[in-house]
Amino acid sequence: MNIKLQDVSVILNGTSRYNGNQFDTVRVETLLVTDEPIPAEETWYVPNGNSVPPEVLNFFKVAGIDMNPKKASTILAGTEDIKEMSESANLQGVMEDSARFMLRAIMTKAPLTPIAGATNTYVLSYEYKIYPISGTNDYKFDIRVPFDGLKLKNGGRVQVTVMAPVRAKIDRKLTKGIDENNKEISELIASLVNVNRQIVSFAYQLDPDFTIYYRY
C-alpha cells in the first residue's frame, strides 16, 4: 500500500506538571492519503492508553521493539517458534518474541476511519502515556512514518507536527528526524508566545524516524 500523504499531528500534554511527574499524555492524529483503497478488514494495533511499567518499556528498548502502530497481521509475526528458540538457547530471539507478546498486551485495534466524500483518505487516532527519563524532568517522544505496512509513493510526502506541553522547552540538539540512510532531517521549531508552547515540524519524502526531546 503506497502513501501519497501521511500528515501526523501530535499534541503532548504536560500532565506530569500536575501528577507529581508521573507521565505526560500523547494524542496522535494521522491523515492518510493512499494510491488505492485500504481493505476494510485492514487494521492497526495502537497503544491502548493504559499505564506501562517502566521495566516493560526498558525491555522493549533492549529487545528493539517500539510502540509505533503495527499491522494486525504482523504484530505477532515470527513468534510461533519461541519454544524452540528457548530450547536452543537463542536468548535474543526469545527476548524479541516475548517483547512482541508484551506489546500485543498493551495495544488495541484501531481501524482506519474513511473520510466521507474523499477518495482513499483516512484518519487514524490514538493516545497513550510517556514517562520521564530516569526520574528527570526530561521526556522523549518517538514516532516512525509511514506506519507499518505502508510505503511512501514516489512523489509522496510524510510530515509530522508536534506541539510540546505548556512551558516545556524542545531540546534542539537531541530533537531530530533520521531518514533510511541514517541522515538527519532538518526540523523547524517555532514558539507560540501567547500560549507558552513550542511546535516542531518535519517534512520528508522517504521513511524517516522522528525523535522529540523536551524538558521542563
Order of alpha helices (4+ residues) and beta strands (2+ residues): beta-beta-beta-alpha-beta-alpha-alpha-beta-beta-beta-beta-beta-beta-beta-beta-beta-beta-beta
